[in-house]
Amino acid sequence: MNKPQPNSIIFVLFATWIVWGFGYQTLFARLMTDVEGTVISTQDVPYPLAPARHGTENVFKNPEGRTLNYIAGPTDASLPRSMPVGTYIKKRRWHFSYERDGQPVDEFGIVFYLVFLAVAVGCVVWAAKLRRKQLMQHV
C-alpha cells in the first residue's frame, strides 16, 4: 500500500502566506517608508479588537516647514511608536535603518525575515518536487 503524499498546494499556500506577511507587509513596507522631520505631536491610536496593539499617530514638521502624518503601527515595518515630541527622524526609502536626532539606528532584524523568506523558497521547491513526483507516477 502506498504511503499518502502531502499535498503540494499546502506548501505553496504556506509560502505565499510567508511572502505576504514577512516579505511584502514587513520588509517592503519598511523599505518604502520615507519620513524626515521633527515630531511635533503624538497620539495613541487604539485598535478596537486588540487595544494592547495600539499604533501611534505622529505629526512631523519636515525641513520645508510642511507637516505630515505618520502612523507607527505595532509591527517591525513601522518606525518606533515611542518618539517624544522634539525628536528628529530621518528615514529614507530603500533603507532599513534611520536616523534619530542625528544618530544612526539600525535595529531592524533583517536576518529573521530573510530566514522566513528562505523557508518560503524551500516550501515552493518542495511543492514543485512533490508535484513533479506525482505527475511522474501518473505517466
Order of alpha helices (4+ residues) and beta strands (2+ residues): alpha-alpha-beta-beta-beta-beta-beta-beta-alpha
